Amino acid sequence: MPLQARLIHGGGIVKQLTIRLENKPGQLASVCEALGKNGVNITSILGGGFNGSGIVHLVTSDPMTAERALRQAGHRVVSDDVILTRVADKPGELAKVARKLAFNNVNVEAIYLLNRDRGSAELVLKVNDPKAAEKALK
């Protein structure tokens, strides 16, 4: 039976933290140290720099503690709901997810790969309506 797009068990809607950083040495270290000192594990990370600033998106083991720790370390943090989903790791499967979301009037604002393993891919999706996306992907 082919793997259908579905929410990750224990996943569904989770918190993503976004931190804007100066694009210079030590900024990522500061983020990771703040989390580590507070016992927070990074589940997923995506980051990049552009025109002198950087941005990091995180999914963590404890988003409330992570947000508090990052703010205490002087970082500006935005918290958003994102969707974790799993699809078959083969051509065309992500297109099916994107079409299903579009059919349900859900706009994908950001997407990144969480994990690839044993024929499936786990994705993080930032969407305009997480509850509608969750319903569409059940």
Backbone bond lengths (Angstrom), bond angles and torsions (degrees), N, CA, C in turn:
res aa  C-N    CA-C-N  psi(-1)  N-CA   C-N-CA  omega(-1)  CA-C   N-CA-C  phi
1 M - - - 1.449 - - 1.533 108.48 -
2 P 1.349 119.33 128.06 1.452 120.84 -178.74 1.533 111.29 -69.85
3 L 1.321 114.82 147.09 1.457 121.05 178.13 1.520 109.42 -71.93
4 Q 1.304 116.86 125.95 1.458 122.18 176.32 1.522 108.41 -93.17
5 A 1.335 116.98 153.94 1.465 120.04 173.78 1.515 107.54 -58.82
6 R 1.305 115.96 129.38 1.457 118.93 179.17 1.514 108.99 -152.23
7 L 1.310 114.36 161.22 1.448 119.68 177.18 1.517 109.01 -70.81
8 I 1.311 116.48 145.41 1.452 121.30 177.90 1.517 108.88 -72.13
9 H 1.342 115.69 133.41 1.464 120.32 178.05 1.521 108.65 -55.52
10 G 1.318 116.71 128.17 1.456 121.11 -177.56 1.518 112.10 80.36
11 G 1.324 116.96 0.54 1.452 121.29 -177.91 1.503 110.65 -104.48
12 G 1.328 115.99 -102.97 1.451 119.59 -175.51 1.504 109.26 68.48
13 I 1.322 116.86 -127.58 1.456 121.02 178.52 1.528 108.83 -87.02
14 V 1.325 115.94 124.84 1.468 122.23 176.61 1.527 108.37 -133.66
15 K 1.319 116.47 170.63 1.459 122.07 179.52 1.524 110.97 -90.16
16 Q 1.323 114.66 135.49 1.464 122.34 170.53 1.520 106.65 -113.20
17 L 1.314 116.58 133.58 1.460 121.67 176.16 1.523 108.35 -103.83
18 T 1.319 116.13 134.14 1.461 121.79 178.36 1.516 108.04 -118.16
19 I 1.334 115.36 128.77 1.454 122.05 -178.02 1.526 108.22 -123.82
20 R 1.326 116.47 127.66 1.471 121.51 174.73 1.522 106.96 -93.37
21 L 1.328 115.77 130.61 1.454 122.12 -175.96 1.518 111.05 -126.81
22 E 1.339 116.18 159.06 1.453 119.70 167.01 1.523 106.14 -71.91
23 N 1.317 116.69 143.84 1.462 120.88 -179.57 1.526 108.56 -87.48
24 K 1.358 114.56 77.82 1.463 120.33 -179.18 1.524 109.29 -151.41
25 P 1.317 117.15 161.89 1.462 120.78 -178.68 1.522 112.61 -56.90
26 G 1.317 115.41 140.20 1.453 122.58 174.41 1.515 115.25 96.58
27 Q 1.318 117.76 -14.48 1.459 120.06 -177.35 1.529 111.70 -67.71
28 L 1.317 117.20 -47.52 1.463 120.08 177.94 1.524 110.32 -63.66
29 A 1.334 116.67 -39.11 1.465 120.37 178.09 1.523 110.66 -59.39
30 S 1.329 117.34 -41.05 1.464 121.51 179.15 1.527 111.50 -60.86
31 V 1.330 116.76 -42.97 1.465 121.59 178.52 1.525 109.97 -62.40
32 C 1.322 116.05 -50.52 1.467 120.35 -176.61 1.522 112.40 -66.49
33 E 1.331 117.70 -36.98 1.463 120.91 177.76 1.529 111.11 -65.23
34 A 1.330 116.91 -42.55 1.469 120.11 178.96 1.522 110.68 -59.71
35 L 1.326 116.40 -41.50 1.466 120.19 179.33 1.525 111.25 -68.76
36 G 1.331 116.10 -47.35 1.458 120.96 -178.69 1.513 113.22 -59.71
37 K 1.335 116.93 -42.11 1.469 121.25 179.63 1.524 111.96 -63.75
38 N 1.333 115.91 -21.59 1.465 120.34 -179.14 1.520 112.81 -106.28
39 G 1.332 117.07 13.60 1.460 121.73 175.48 1.514 114.90 69.45
40 V 1.333 117.16 25.26 1.460 121.36 -178.95 1.532 109.38 -99.59
41 N 1.322 116.00 126.50 1.467 121.90 177.89 1.526 109.87 -94.20
42 I 1.322 116.06 140.29 1.464 121.60 175.98 1.525 108.12 -86.13
43 T 1.326 116.50 119.46 1.456 122.74 178.28 1.515 110.60 -85.09
44 S 1.345 115.94 -38.76 1.455 121.98 -178.90 1.512 108.69 -150.45
45 I 1.340 115.69 143.77 1.459 120.56 179.52 1.525 109.51 -143.26
46 L 1.320 114.97 139.75 1.460 122.59 175.24 1.512 106.30 -142.07
47 G 1.302 117.52 133.39 1.457 119.15 -179.96 1.511 111.73 -154.66
48 G 1.318 114.24 165.50 1.452 120.65 176.89 1.506 110.28 -173.03
49 G 1.332 115.12 165.76 1.447 120.66 179.05 1.517 110.73 -120.49
50 F 1.332 114.46 153.70 1.458 120.60 178.29 1.519 108.71 -159.44
51 N 1.332 117.02 128.15 1.470 122.93 176.53 1.526 113.43 49.50
52 G 1.310 117.32 47.16 1.457 120.27 173.74 1.512 116.30 84.55
53 S 1.320 117.79 -1.19 1.465 118.73 175.93 1.521 108.55 -129.23
54 G 1.301 114.90 161.84 1.453 120.48 179.82 1.517 109.81 -129.88
55 I 1.301 114.12 163.32 1.461 119.75 177.35 1.523 107.90 -141.38
56 V 1.325 115.82 138.64 1.456 121.99 179.24 1.521 107.72 -128.23
57 H 1.330 116.07 131.64 1.462 122.72 174.60 1.530 106.78 -109.41
58 L 1.328 116.46 131.07 1.461 121.69 -178.20 1.516 111.81 -129.28
59 V 1.314 116.12 141.40 1.452 122.88 162.14 1.525 103.64 -115.22
60 T 1.327 116.81 130.78 1.465 120.75 -173.86 1.526 111.61 -126.90
61 S 1.314 113.76 170.26 1.463 120.47 178.49 1.531 112.11 -71.53
62 D 1.323 117.22 -21.19 1.464 121.54 -177.37 1.534 108.50 -149.59
63 P 1.332 117.76 85.27 1.466 120.02 -173.49 1.525 114.80 -63.55
64 M 1.323 118.40 -32.19 1.469 119.89 179.58 1.532 111.26 -67.01
65 T 1.324 116.08 -46.37 1.462 120.39 177.85 1.521 109.93 -66.15
66 A 1.322 116.95 -40.03 1.466 120.98 179.62 1.525 110.88 -60.89
67 E 1.313 116.72 -46.82 1.461 120.07 -179.25 1.530 110.65 -61.98
68 R 1.306 117.30 -44.95 1.461 121.12 179.03 1.534 110.63 -61.39
69 A 1.329 117.03 -46.47 1.464 121.32 -178.62 1.530 111.40 -62.82
70 L 1.323 116.71 -40.81 1.467 120.16 -179.54 1.525 111.17 -68.06
71 R 1.311 116.96 -40.04 1.482 120.27 177.12 1.538 110.39 -64.37
72 Q 1.329 116.68 -41.87 1.468 120.37 178.69 1.525 111.36 -63.78
73 A 1.337 116.58 -28.72 1.470 121.20 177.88 1.534 111.60 -82.86
74 G 1.337 116.62 1.81 1.458 120.45 175.89 1.516 115.67 92.38
75 H 1.319 117.16 12.15 1.466 120.57 -179.23 1.522 110.87 -92.81
76 R 1.318 115.71 144.74 1.466 121.23 172.05 1.527 107.25 -86.62
77 V 1.325 115.90 127.11 1.461 121.85 -173.37 1.526 109.73 -126.37
78 V 1.329 115.95 136.15 1.461 122.38 172.18 1.524 106.43 -117.29
79 S 1.332 115.95 133.60 1.462 121.88 179.63 1.525 109.12 -109.08
80 D 1.332 116.44 129.05 1.463 122.48 179.14 1.518 109.77 -132.74
81 D 1.325 115.97 153.32 1.462 120.64 171.00 1.512 109.33 -81.49
82 V 1.333 116.59 136.18 1.459 122.97 174.50 1.520 108.32 -130.95
83 I 1.305 116.05 165.92 1.464 123.06 -179.90 1.526 109.31 -109.37
84 L 1.322 116.70 134.76 1.460 121.38 170.46 1.520 106.97 -102.67
85 T 1.324 116.18 128.16 1.463 120.02 -179.86 1.524 110.02 -138.82
86 R 1.317 115.98 158.27 1.465 122.86 178.98 1.524 108.20 -123.18
87 V 1.345 115.26 136.11 1.463 121.33 177.04 1.524 108.74 -132.90
88 A 1.317 115.87 161.03 1.461 120.28 173.47 1.527 107.90 -63.98
89 D 1.323 116.64 139.39 1.465 122.08 -178.55 1.525 109.07 -88.74
90 K 1.349 114.56 75.16 1.457 120.17 178.84 1.530 108.85 -153.34
91 P 1.315 116.96 160.33 1.467 120.31 -176.88 1.527 113.09 -55.55
92 G 1.325 115.23 135.25 1.454 121.63 174.68 1.518 116.18 92.89
93 E 1.321 118.29 -13.65 1.473 119.87 -175.84 1.532 112.23 -70.62
94 L 1.321 116.66 -40.36 1.461 118.78 177.55 1.522 110.44 -65.80
95 A 1.329 116.80 -33.92 1.471 120.26 176.25 1.525 110.44 -60.49
96 K 1.326 117.23 -39.29 1.472 120.62 178.26 1.524 111.18 -63.35
97 V 1.332 116.77 -41.64 1.469 121.05 178.68 1.523 109.31 -63.73
98 A 1.327 116.25 -48.20 1.464 120.82 -178.91 1.524 111.27 -60.72
99 R 1.324 117.84 -40.48 1.464 121.17 179.34 1.525 111.07 -68.12
100 K 1.339 116.51 -40.82 1.465 120.45 178.56 1.530 110.12 -61.63
101 L 1.324 116.83 -42.72 1.461 120.23 177.97 1.519 110.84 -65.43
102 A 1.327 117.22 -44.59 1.468 120.77 179.31 1.530 110.76 -60.69
103 F 1.316 116.64 -41.64 1.465 121.26 178.78 1.529 110.94 -58.87
104 N 1.332 115.95 -32.01 1.464 121.66 179.40 1.531 112.10 -95.85
105 N 1.334 116.09 17.67 1.462 123.70 175.86 1.530 112.57 59.80
106 V 1.331 116.44 35.61 1.459 122.38 177.19 1.517 107.99 -104.66
107 N 1.340 116.40 123.55 1.456 122.01 178.79 1.527 110.02 -94.01
108 V 1.326 116.84 130.65 1.459 121.88 176.56 1.524 107.57 -87.28
109 E 1.331 115.83 117.58 1.460 121.61 -178.68 1.527 112.19 -94.27
110 A 1.333 116.70 -27.80 1.462 121.54 177.73 1.518 108.17 -159.21
111 I 1.331 114.97 152.64 1.466 120.62 179.08 1.525 108.38 -149.45
112 Y 1.328 115.95 140.09 1.457 119.12 172.07 1.517 109.93 -152.41
113 L 1.318 113.58 155.87 1.462 122.46 -176.88 1.524 109.92 -80.04
114 L 1.310 116.29 130.27 1.458 122.35 176.56 1.529 110.04 -93.96
115 N 1.345 116.13 -44.89 1.457 120.25 -174.46 1.525 110.03 -164.38
116 R 1.321 116.69 147.94 1.467 122.95 170.24 1.513 106.73 -125.85
117 D 1.336 115.99 127.03 1.455 118.75 -177.83 1.516 110.04 -161.54
118 R 1.328 116.88 132.57 1.467 123.88 171.85 1.523 113.69 50.28
119 G 1.319 115.74 46.27 1.454 119.58 174.09 1.511 115.95 84.55
120 S 1.332 117.28 7.54 1.458 119.05 176.56 1.526 110.24 -132.21
121 A 1.313 115.22 159.34 1.459 122.22 178.00 1.525 108.03 -126.60
122 E 1.311 116.20 133.62 1.457 122.11 177.06 1.525 107.66 -103.31
123 L 1.329 115.60 130.29 1.453 121.83 -174.48 1.514 111.88 -123.44
124 V 1.329 115.75 150.68 1.457 123.15 169.52 1.527 105.94 -105.61
125 L 1.329 116.36 127.91 1.465 122.34 179.51 1.521 109.56 -122.08
126 K 1.328 117.03 120.79 1.465 120.89 170.20 1.518 105.70 -95.21
127 V 1.308 115.71 121.86 1.465 121.79 -174.66 1.524 110.18 -129.37
128 N 1.329 115.85 163.05 1.466 120.61 -179.82 1.528 112.64 -72.59
129 D 1.327 118.43 -21.79 1.461 121.56 -178.05 1.538 109.15 -142.39
130 P 1.346 117.31 86.05 1.457 120.85 -176.34 1.529 113.83 -58.12
131 K 1.321 118.47 -37.11 1.470 120.00 -178.58 1.527 111.01 -67.84
132 A 1.337 117.47 -40.03 1.457 120.45 177.01 1.526 110.41 -66.64
133 A 1.330 116.97 -37.41 1.456 120.30 178.23 1.518 110.21 -66.61
134 E 1.304 116.97 -42.81 1.460 121.42 178.14 1.523 110.59 -58.65
135 K 1.318 116.14 -45.14 1.466 121.03 179.21 1.533 110.73 -64.08
136 A 1.331 116.81 -42.67 1.479 121.17 -178.68 1.524 112.20 -64.93
137 L 1.332 117.67 -30.88 1.460 121.42 -174.55 1.521 113.68 -97.79
138 K 1.332 117.74 3.98 1.474 119.52 177.58 1.494 110.51 -77.03
